Amino acid sequence: QVQLVESGGGLVQPGGSLRLSCAASGFSFIESNYVMYWYRQAPGNEREFVASIASSGGSTMYTDSVKGRFDISRDNRKNTMYLQMNSLKPEDTAMYYCRAVVRNSYWGQGTQVTVSS
């Protein structure tokens, strides 16, 4: 059974940084074909794509609003995906979710990021 557990959210001032983690179990980063994603959902808004990373070649994609500020990465030994978020803005405030597509689609429970002075 695939499980995803996010961590690293919190309250940060505008211009600050946070690193989110998504610890995966039930499949191996090294042995599996997958795409892993970060999504976010602000109150009253639909859940939106933030970034993705693929098992094949480690190719990455970002939504335009975070390009140059966010960096998605993975640690194959730890079976963990990360989202380094820099130059945070109030509009980045949202619940951030990890998603894995490996045979099926799986979601984590989310971690809250609040950017406010």
C-alpha positions in Angstrom: 0.0 0.0 0.0 1.4 3.3 -1.1 1.5 6.0 1.6 2.7 9.6 1.4 3.5 11.7 4.4 4.2 15.4 4.0 6.0 17.6 6.5 7.9 20.9 6.7 5.0 23.4 6.5 4.7 26.3 8.8 4.4 30.1 9.1 7.0 32.2 7.4 7.4 35.9 6.6 7.3 37.1 3.0 10.7 36.6 1.3 11.4 33.6 3.5 12.1 30.0 2.7 10.7 26.6 3.6 11.5 23.0 2.6 8.6 20.6 2.3 9.2 16.8 2.4 7.1 13.9 1.1 8.2 10.6 2.5 6.9 7.7 0.4 6.4 4.1 1.3 5.0 1.1 -0.5 7.1 1.6 -3.6 10.8 2.2 -4.3 12.1 5.4 -6.0 14.9 3.3 -7.4 12.9 0.3 -8.8 9.7 1.9 -9.9 8.4 4.1 -12.8 6.6 7.0 -11.3 5.8 10.7 -11.5 5.6 12.6 -8.2 3.9 15.9 -7.8 3.4 18.8 -5.5 -0.1 20.5 -5.6 -1.5 23.2 -3.5 -5.0 24.4 -2.5 -5.8 27.8 -1.0 -9.1 28.4 0.7 -11.9 28.8 -1.8 -9.7 27.8 -4.7 -9.3 24.6 -6.6 -6.3 22.4 -6.1 -3.5 23.4 -8.5 -0.4 21.8 -9.9 2.9 23.3 -8.5 5.7 21.0 -9.6 6.5 17.4 -10.7 9.5 15.1 -11.0 9.6 11.9 -13.1 11.5 8.7 -12.3 12.9 8.6 -15.9 15.7 11.0 -16.1 14.5 13.0 -13.2 12.8 15.6 -15.5 11.0 18.4 -13.7 8.2 20.8 -14.4 6.9 23.9 -12.6 3.9 26.1 -12.8 4.8 29.5 -14.1 4.1 31.3 -10.8 6.9 29.4 -8.9 9.5 29.1 -11.6 12.9 30.4 -10.3 11.7 30.3 -6.7 10.8 26.7 -6.0 12.9 23.6 -6.6 11.7 20.0 -6.6 14.1 17.2 -5.9 14.2 13.7 -4.5 16.5 11.5 -2.5 16.3 7.9 -3.8 18.0 6.4 -0.7 15.4 8.0 1.6 12.5 7.5 -0.8 11.6 11.1 -0.2 10.7 14.0 -2.4 11.3 17.7 -1.5 10.1 21.1 -2.5 12.5 23.9 -1.6 10.5 27.1 -1.6 12.4 30.4 -1.7 11.3 34.1 -1.9 7.9 33.1 -0.6 4.9 35.4 -1.2 1.6 35.7 0.6 -0.1 34.2 -2.5 1.9 31.0 -1.9 -0.2 30.4 1.3 -2.0 27.1 0.8 -2.2 23.5 1.9 0.5 21.7 0.0 -0.1 18.1 -1.1 2.2 15.4 -2.4 0.9 13.1 -5.1 2.4 9.9 -6.5 1.4 8.3 -9.8 2.8 4.8 -9.7 0.3 2.3 -11.3 -2.4 4.3 -9.5 -2.7 7.8 -8.1 -2.0 8.4 -4.4 -2.3 11.6 -2.3 -0.8 12.6 1.1 -2.8 14.4 3.8 -1.1 17.8 3.2 1.0 20.3 5.1 0.0 23.9 5.6 2.1 26.8 4.4 1.3 30.3 5.6 3.2 33.3 4.3 2.4 36.3 6.4 4.1 39.2 8.2 
